[in-house]
Structure formats: C-alpha cells, structure tokens
Amino acid sequence: MAATALALLLAACNGPVPEEQDRALDQAQQAAAEAATPDPDAAATPPPVGSCDASQVQGLVGQAYTDELAEQARQDAGAGQVRQLKPDQMITLEYLGERLNIEVDEKNLVSGVRCG
C-alpha cells in the first residue's frame, strides 16, 4: 500500500514529457515573434483634423458653465459638437476632431477648453 502511494506521489511530481515541453516552448516563441512583428495594416494613423479650434474660446476659463455658454463656445470654436467634462467623470477616449470639450471644476466653473 505504501509503495502504491509513493508511486502515485512520484508520478504526480513528474512534469510533462520532453516533447510536450518542446512543443509548448515552440508555440510560445512563435507567439512572441508574431507579437514583436508589426502589422503594416495596423499602422497608427493620425486622428482626423476636424474643424474645432479651441484657441477661439480660451477666454471661457473661469466662467460659470451653462448650456447657452456651451452652445456659443461650440459655434465660436467651429465645432460640430460639445461635451461638458466634470471632475472624476468617466469619459470615452476616442478623439473627435470636431468636438469641443469643456472641462469644469467642482463649482461648475470652466477650468479648461480643448478639442477632441
């Protein structure tokens, strides 16, 4: 009985057979090589230029945010859309060249204006 238990314990300690280890190593090396080779079709393309020009509305910093202020800023910046960004708010990170972002602080005062 003790011999059977010892045989089971020793069998459990054995790793994969060398062929399996070699195969796994080959697969890992191939995956690493593929990951290191850049895909020419996935080359980074610059974000679209868009029509937004935030330099035209930098004077809004320090003013109280209102919907009317946002709409006027959108028009002045030549943006197609506008969004308000509040502190600690989760936002999407896609770049839209025709979007005006108006950042506000805890008191709802404009703290920054940028495109994207």
N, C-alpha and C positions, 0 to 999 in steps of 0.2 A: 504494500500500500504506500509506504513512504517512497519507494522507488518510483512509483507512478506519479505521485505528487511532484517529486523532484524533476521528473522528465517533463511534466506539464509546465513547471516554472521555467525550466531552461528553454523550452520551445517558445514560451511567451517572450523571452528576452531576445530571441533572435530577430533581427531586422529583416527587411525584405531581401530577397535573393539578389545577388550582384547584378543580374540582368535587369531587374526592375529598377534598381538604383541607377544604373546607367541610362535606362530609358527616361526616367524622371529627370535626371540631370540634363540629358539632351533636350528634352522638352522645355526645361527652364531656360537653358541657354538660347534656344531658338526664340522663345518668347521675349527674352531680354534683347536679343539682336533686332527683332521686329519693332520693339518699343523704341529702340535707340535710332532707328532709321526713320527720318522724317518723311511724311507722306506729302508728295508735291501737290496733291489735290486739296490737302487740308491746310495749305499755307495761309497764314494770317492775312486777312485783308483789312485795310484801314476802314474805320467806321465811315459811314456816309457823311458828307459835309453838312448838309441840311441848310436851313435858312435862318436859324436862330443866331442872334448877335447880342449876347448878354452885356456887352460893354455899354449898350444903349440904356440899360436900366440899373446900373450900379448905384445910382442915387437913391434907390428904394431902401437901401440898408439903413435900419434904424426906424423905419416907419411901421405902423401897425398894419398887419395883413388883413385885407378884406377881399371879397370876391371881385369887387369893382377894381381894386388896385391890381389884382392878378390879371384881369382881362385887359386892362390898359397896358400893363407890362408886356403881356403876350403880343399885343399889337405893336408896341414900340420896339420890341426885340425882333419882330418879324417872324415869330414862332408860330407853328401850326397848333401847338397845344401847350398847356401849362399844368404843372402839378406843384402842390404845396408839400414840403417835406418837414415833418415835425420831429422834435428830438426823440431819439430811440425808436423811431418808426421803422418798421421793416419795409424795404423798398426793393423793387426789381433793379437789376444792374445793367440791363441792356441799354446801349447807347442809341438815342434817337436824336439825330442832328437838328430836328425841327421842334424839339421840346424844350421849354423853359422850366427850370427847376427853381422854385423859390423856397429857400430854407428859412424856417422861423425858429425862435427860441421858446422857452417855457412861457414867456409873456405874450406870445404871438406877434413878436416884432421881427421884421425881416432881418436875418443875420447873414444872408448870402444869396447871390443870384448867379446861376450858371446854366449853360445849355447842356443837353444830354438827356 
